[in-house]
Amino acid sequence: MRAVIFIDGGYLEKVLNYYRNPKIDFNKLVEKLSGGREVLRTYYYHCLPYKSAEPTEEETKSIAREKNSIIR
């Protein structure tokens, strides 16, 4: 059996912030997540929060916070 791994970057970032941003070895993370299966692909995604056509002040602030905190 093969596996495809999807990593939600926004969620992972929140978890890492809780642990004061430890260094992550993504190869080891993918190996652990695959449960020993052959990994076909790994996708890492981080989406910005929803923004309406005419964003509210809170939406604008939320997006600005996220843009400044995305893992580089």
Order of alpha helices (4+ residues) and beta strands (2+ residues): beta-alpha-alpha-beta-alpha
